[in-house]
Amino acid sequence: MNIFNFLSDVIALFLLWLFMQAALHKLHTGNGEYYKKTLEGYGIKNVNMGLGLRYFLGVIELVVALALVFESTRSEATIVAVTLLGSYLLAMTTQLIQGKRDVSCGCSGPNSQIKIGWPLIIRNAVLIAMALICSLPGTHFSTSLWFAVIMASAFLILTYLCVENLIANAQKISILRAH
Protein backbone atom coordinates (compact mmCIF):
# COMPACT_ATOMS: atom_id res chain seq x y z
CA MET A 1 0.00 0.00 0.00
CA ASN A 2 1.19 3.51 -0.77
CA ILE A 3 -0.15 6.97 0.02
CA PHE A 4 -2.22 7.14 -3.18
CA ASN A 5 -4.12 3.96 -2.26
CA PHE A 6 -4.86 5.49 1.12
CA LEU A 7 -5.90 8.81 -0.47
CA SER A 8 -8.17 6.96 -2.89
CA ASP A 9 -10.17 5.61 0.05
CA VAL A 10 -10.10 8.90 1.96
CA ILE A 11 -11.32 10.90 -1.01
CA ALA A 12 -13.93 8.26 -1.84
CA LEU A 13 -15.47 8.71 1.62
CA PHE A 14 -15.27 12.49 1.31
CA LEU A 15 -16.97 12.39 -2.10
CA LEU A 16 -19.58 10.00 -0.71
CA TRP A 17 -20.49 12.73 1.78
CA LEU A 18 -20.32 15.52 -0.83
CA PHE A 19 -22.42 13.82 -3.50
CA MET A 20 -24.86 12.39 -0.94
CA GLN A 21 -25.43 15.85 0.48
CA ALA A 22 -25.92 17.35 -2.99
CA ALA A 23 -28.29 14.55 -4.01
CA LEU A 24 -30.43 14.89 -0.91
CA HIS A 25 -30.76 18.65 -1.48
CA LYS A 26 -31.90 18.09 -5.06
CA LEU A 27 -34.26 15.24 -4.27
CA HIS A 28 -35.92 16.93 -1.28
CA THR A 29 -39.36 18.04 -2.46
CA GLY A 30 -39.30 21.17 -0.27
CA ASN A 31 -36.38 22.60 -2.28
CA GLY A 32 -38.32 22.86 -5.54
CA GLU A 33 -38.65 26.64 -5.65
CA TYR A 34 -34.97 27.14 -4.85
CA TYR A 35 -33.81 24.86 -7.65
CA LYS A 36 -36.37 26.34 -10.06
CA LYS A 37 -34.84 29.81 -9.48
CA THR A 38 -31.30 28.44 -9.55
CA LEU A 39 -31.81 26.63 -12.86
CA GLU A 40 -33.47 29.72 -14.31
CA GLY A 41 -30.31 31.62 -13.37
CA TYR A 42 -28.37 29.11 -15.48
CA GLY A 43 -30.73 29.71 -18.41
CA ILE A 44 -33.13 26.77 -18.03
CA LYS A 45 -36.52 28.49 -18.18
CA ASN A 46 -38.71 25.48 -18.97
CA VAL A 47 -40.17 24.37 -15.61
CA ASN A 48 -40.62 20.72 -16.63
CA MET A 49 -37.11 20.52 -18.05
CA GLY A 50 -35.70 22.08 -14.87
CA LEU A 51 -37.65 19.68 -12.67
CA GLY A 52 -36.50 16.70 -14.71
CA LEU A 53 -32.89 17.90 -14.66
CA ARG A 54 -33.01 18.47 -10.91
CA TYR A 55 -34.23 14.95 -10.20
CA PHE A 56 -31.94 13.40 -12.83
CA LEU A 57 -28.88 15.09 -11.31
CA GLY A 58 -29.99 14.13 -7.81
CA VAL A 59 -30.33 10.46 -8.73
CA ILE A 60 -27.00 10.45 -10.58
CA GLU A 61 -25.27 12.09 -7.60
CA LEU A 62 -26.80 9.52 -5.26
CA VAL A 63 -25.64 6.60 -7.41
CA VAL A 64 -22.14 8.10 -7.76
CA ALA A 65 -21.90 8.65 -4.00
CA LEU A 66 -22.61 5.01 -3.29
CA ALA A 67 -20.58 3.62 -6.19
CA LEU A 68 -17.43 5.50 -5.12
CA VAL A 69 -17.21 3.52 -1.91
CA PHE A 70 -17.04 0.12 -3.56
CA GLU A 71 -13.76 -0.87 -5.16
CA SER A 72 -15.54 -2.73 -7.99
CA THR A 73 -17.44 0.39 -9.16
CA ARG A 74 -15.07 3.15 -8.13
CA SER A 75 -13.42 3.66 -11.55
CA GLU A 76 -16.74 4.10 -13.33
CA ALA A 77 -18.09 6.29 -10.54
CA THR A 78 -14.97 8.44 -10.75
CA ILE A 79 -15.59 9.08 -14.45
CA VAL A 80 -19.17 10.15 -13.72
CA ALA A 81 -18.08 12.25 -10.72
CA VAL A 82 -15.45 14.07 -12.79
CA THR A 83 -18.00 14.60 -15.56
CA LEU A 84 -20.55 16.05 -13.12
CA LEU A 85 -18.03 18.32 -11.41
CA GLY A 86 -16.66 19.40 -14.79
CA SER A 87 -20.17 20.15 -16.05
CA TYR A 88 -20.91 22.24 -12.98
CA LEU A 89 -17.58 24.04 -13.42
CA LEU A 90 -18.38 24.72 -17.08
CA ALA A 91 -21.89 25.98 -16.28
CA MET A 92 -20.56 28.39 -13.63
CA THR A 93 -17.72 29.57 -15.86
CA THR A 94 -20.14 30.24 -18.71
CA GLN A 95 -22.33 32.36 -16.43
CA LEU A 96 -19.33 34.31 -15.14
CA ILE A 97 -18.07 34.99 -18.65
CA GLN A 98 -21.54 36.28 -19.53
CA GLY A 99 -21.30 38.65 -16.56
CA LYS A 100 -23.88 36.89 -14.39
CA ARG A 101 -22.56 36.98 -10.86
CA ASP A 102 -25.83 37.02 -8.95
CA VAL A 103 -26.67 33.37 -9.72
CA SER A 104 -26.80 30.95 -6.80
CA CYS A 105 -24.32 28.16 -7.35
CA GLY A 106 -26.83 25.49 -6.28
CA CYS A 107 -24.01 23.62 -4.56
CA SER A 108 -25.24 23.37 -1.00
CA GLY A 109 -28.97 23.69 -1.35
CA PRO A 110 -31.27 26.50 -0.29
CA ASN A 111 -29.46 27.19 2.99
CA SER A 112 -26.39 28.36 1.11
CA GLN A 113 -26.01 32.02 0.19
CA ILE A 114 -23.05 31.42 -2.11
CA LYS A 115 -23.19 32.95 -5.57
CA ILE A 116 -21.08 31.75 -8.44
CA GLY A 117 -17.60 33.22 -8.63
CA TRP A 118 -14.01 32.39 -9.42
CA PRO A 119 -13.36 30.84 -5.99
CA LEU A 120 -16.03 28.23 -6.79
CA ILE A 121 -14.37 27.55 -10.14
CA ILE A 122 -11.09 26.90 -8.33
CA ARG A 123 -12.86 24.77 -5.72
CA ASN A 124 -14.45 22.60 -8.42
CA ALA A 125 -11.12 22.23 -10.21
CA VAL A 126 -9.59 20.99 -6.94
CA LEU A 127 -12.54 18.60 -6.46
CA ILE A 128 -11.98 17.24 -9.97
CA ALA A 129 -8.30 16.63 -9.23
CA MET A 130 -9.25 14.92 -5.98
CA ALA A 131 -11.85 12.76 -7.72
CA LEU A 132 -9.25 11.60 -10.23
CA ILE A 133 -7.24 10.13 -7.36
CA CYS A 134 -10.23 7.87 -6.65
CA SER A 135 -9.58 6.04 -9.90
CA LEU A 136 -6.54 4.49 -8.22
CA PRO A 137 -7.01 1.26 -6.28
CA GLY A 138 -7.81 1.74 -2.62
CA THR A 139 -6.47 -0.05 0.41
CA HIS A 140 -9.52 -2.32 0.37
CA PHE A 141 -10.40 -0.72 3.69
CA SER A 142 -8.12 -2.93 5.68
CA THR A 143 -9.29 -2.96 9.27
CA SER A 144 -6.02 -1.52 10.49
CA LEU A 145 -6.57 1.62 8.41
CA TRP A 146 -10.29 2.24 8.88
CA PHE A 147 -9.83 4.73 11.66
CA ALA A 148 -7.17 6.69 9.74
CA VAL A 149 -9.30 6.72 6.56
CA ILE A 150 -12.37 7.92 8.46
CA MET A 151 -10.44 10.62 10.34
CA ALA A 152 -8.74 11.88 7.18
CA SER A 153 -12.12 11.97 5.41
CA ALA A 154 -13.61 13.90 8.33
CA PHE A 155 -10.72 16.37 8.04
CA LEU A 156 -11.51 16.87 4.33
CA ILE A 157 -15.20 17.42 5.12
CA LEU A 158 -14.36 20.02 7.78
CA THR A 159 -11.90 21.72 5.43
CA TYR A 160 -14.53 21.82 2.69
CA LEU A 161 -17.09 23.35 5.08
CA CYS A 162 -14.55 25.96 6.20
CA VAL A 163 -13.77 26.88 2.60
CA GLU A 164 -17.51 27.20 1.89
CA ASN A 165 -17.86 29.58 4.84
CA LEU A 166 -14.81 31.58 3.77
CA ILE A 167 -16.25 31.99 0.26
CA ALA A 168 -19.67 32.99 1.65
CA ASN A 169 -18.13 35.50 4.06
CA ALA A 170 -15.89 36.98 1.37
CA GLN A 171 -18.95 37.49 -0.83
CA LYS A 172 -20.85 39.16 2.03
CA ILE A 173 -17.90 41.45 2.78
CA SER A 174 -17.67 42.37 -0.88
CA ILE A 175 -21.34 43.36 -0.89
CA LEU A 176 -20.89 45.45 2.27
CA ARG A 177 -17.87 47.24 0.80
CA ALA A 178 -19.84 48.07 -2.34
CA HIS A 179 -22.45 49.92 -0.29
C-alpha positions in Angstrom: 0.0 0.0 0.0 1.2 3.5 -0.8 -0.1 7.0 0.0 -2.2 7.1 -3.2 -4.1 4.0 -2.3 -4.9 5.5 1.1 -5.9 8.8 -0.5 -8.2 7.0 -2.9 -10.2 5.6 0.1 -10.1 8.9 2.0 -11.3 10.9 -1.0 -13.9 8.3 -1.8 -15.5 8.7 1.6 -15.3 12.5 1.3 -17.0 12.4 -2.1 -19.6 10.0 -0.7 -20.5 12.7 1.8 -20.3 15.5 -0.8 -22.4 13.8 -3.5 -24.9 12.4 -0.9 -25.4 15.9 0.5 -25.9 17.3 -3.0 -28.3 14.6 -4.0 -30.4 14.9 -0.9 -30.8 18.6 -1.5 -31.9 18.1 -5.1 -34.3 15.2 -4.3 -35.9 16.9 -1.3 -39.4 18.0 -2.5 -39.3 21.2 -0.3 -36.4 22.6 -2.3 -38.3 22.9 -5.5 -38.6 26.6 -5.7 -35.0 27.1 -4.8 -33.8 24.9 -7.7 -36.4 26.3 -10.1 -34.8 29.8 -9.5 -31.3 28.4 -9.6 -31.8 26.6 -12.9 -33.5 29.7 -14.3 -30.3 31.6 -13.4 -28.4 29.1 -15.5 -30.7 29.7 -18.4 -33.1 26.8 -18.0 -36.5 28.5 -18.2 -38.7 25.5 -19.0 -40.2 24.4 -15.6 -40.6 20.7 -16.6 -37.1 20.5 -18.0 -35.7 22.1 -14.9 -37.7 19.7 -12.7 -36.5 16.7 -14.7 -32.9 17.9 -14.7 -33.0 18.5 -10.9 -34.2 14.9 -10.2 -31.9 13.4 -12.8 -28.9 15.1 -11.3 -30.0 14.1 -7.8 -30.3 10.5 -8.7 -27.0 10.5 -10.6 -25.3 12.1 -7.6 -26.8 9.5 -5.3 -25.6 6.6 -7.4 -22.1 8.1 -7.8 -21.9 8.7 -4.0 -22.6 5.0 -3.3 -20.6 3.6 -6.2 -17.4 5.5 -5.1 -17.2 3.5 -1.9 -17.0 0.1 -3.6 -13.8 -0.9 -5.2 -15.5 -2.7 -8.0 -17.4 0.4 -9.2 -15.1 3.2 -8.1 -13.4 3.7 -11.5 -16.7 4.1 -13.3 -18.1 6.3 -10.5 -15.0 8.4 -10.8 -15.6 9.1 -14.4 -19.2 10.2 -13.7 -18.1 12.3 -10.7 -15.5 14.1 -12.8 -18.0 14.6 -15.6 -20.6 16.0 -13.1 -18.0 18.3 -11.4 -16.7 19.4 -14.8 -20.2 20.2 -16.1 -20.9 22.2 -13.0 -17.6 24.0 -13.4 -18.4 24.7 -17.1 -21.9 26.0 -16.3 -20.6 28.4 -13.6 -17.7 29.6 -15.9 -20.1 30.2 -18.7 -22.3 32.4 -16.4 -19.3 34.3 -15.1 -18.1 35.0 -18.7 -21.5 36.3 -19.5 -21.3 38.7 -16.6 -23.9 36.9 -14.4 -22.6 37.0 -10.9 -25.8 37.0 -9.0 -26.7 33.4 -9.7 -26.8 31.0 -6.8 -24.3 28.2 -7.3 -26.8 25.5 -6.3 -24.0 23.6 -4.6 -25.2 23.4 -1.0 -29.0 23.7 -1.4 -31.3 26.5 -0.3 -29.5 27.2 3.0 -26.4 28.4 1.1 -26.0 32.0 0.2 -23.0 31.4 -2.1 -23.2 33.0 -5.6 -21.1 31.7 -8.4 -17.6 33.2 -8.6 -14.0 32.4 -9.4 -13.4 30.8 -6.0 -16.0 28.2 -6.8 -14.4 27.5 -10.1 -11.1 26.9 -8.3 -12.9 24.8 -5.7 -14.5 22.6 -8.4 -11.1 22.2 -10.2 -9.6 21.0 -6.9 -12.5 18.6 -6.5 -12.0 17.2 -10.0 -8.3 16.6 -9.2 -9.3 14.9 -6.0 -11.9 12.8 -7.7 -9.3 11.6 -10.2 -7.2 10.1 -7.4 -10.2 7.9 -6.6 -9.6 6.0 -9.9 -6.5 4.5 -8.2 -7.0 1.3 -6.3 -7.8 1.7 -2.6 -6.5 -0.1 0.4 -9.5 -2.3 0.4 -10.4 -0.7 3.7 -8.1 -2.9 5.7 -9.3 -3.0 9.3 -6.0 -1.5 10.5 -6.6 1.6 8.4 -10.3 2.2 8.9 -9.8 4.7 11.7 -7.2 6.7 9.7 -9.3 6.7 6.6 -12.4 7.9 8.5 -10.4 10.6 10.3 -8.7 11.9 7.2 -12.1 12.0 5.4 -13.6 13.9 8.3 -10.7 16.4 8.0 -11.5 16.9 4.3 -15.2 17.4 5.1 -14.4 20.0 7.8 -11.9 21.7 5.4 -14.5 21.8 2.7 -17.1 23.3 5.1 -14.5 26.0 6.2 -13.8 26.9 2.6 -17.5 27.2 1.9 -17.9 29.6 4.8 -14.8 31.6 3.8 -16.2 32.0 0.3 -19.7 33.0 1.6 -18.1 35.5 4.1 -15.9 37.0 1.4 -19.0 37.5 -0.8 -20.9 39.2 2.0 -17.9 41.4 2.8 -17.7 42.4 -0.9 -21.3 43.4 -0.9 -20.9 45.4 2.3 -17.9 47.2 0.8 -19.8 48.1 -2.3 -22.5 49.9 -0.3 
